[in-house]
Amino acid sequence: MAKRVIAFRRGPWETARREMADQGNLSVQINELPRRTLHQADPVPWGDREAVLKWIDREIGKLQTIQQIYQEKEILEREASQASLALPPKEAMEKILRYETSNSRQLYKARVELERLKCLRRGEAAPPPIKVEVSHAG
């Protein structure tokens, strides 16, 4: 949508450029353009045709830059939306994280037990397995 608005605003500036390049002056409608569209407009050098053309080109360039920024923003928003669709729903993610936590705990316990058995096999003194249970009494 912003792309269309910028293109709409750029149209009169392009018309102004054509008029100035072809005729050397602006029509009454286009002559009002700087006052209508720009609140902080630089002073327009009306007496110098080339300077006016450069001034108009600068204004068109500003609008093109803004249009490009909006296009990039729309692309990033679309990519972010597509990426979010690739993720599972919140409930499924919570379940996956619980499974992952459970698997990590089991892996840790198995690793500790494996180290203990290695020590026993080598004839080294191995500490007895430690079993800690945590309960929440509220």
Secondary structure, DSSP 8 states (H G I E B T S, - for coil): -HHHHHHHHHHHHHHHHHHHHHHSS--HHHHTHHHHH-SS-----TT-HHHHHHHHHHHHHHHHHHHHHHHHHHHHHHHHHHHHHHS--HHHHHHHHHHHHHHHHHHHHHHHHHHHHHHHHTT---------------
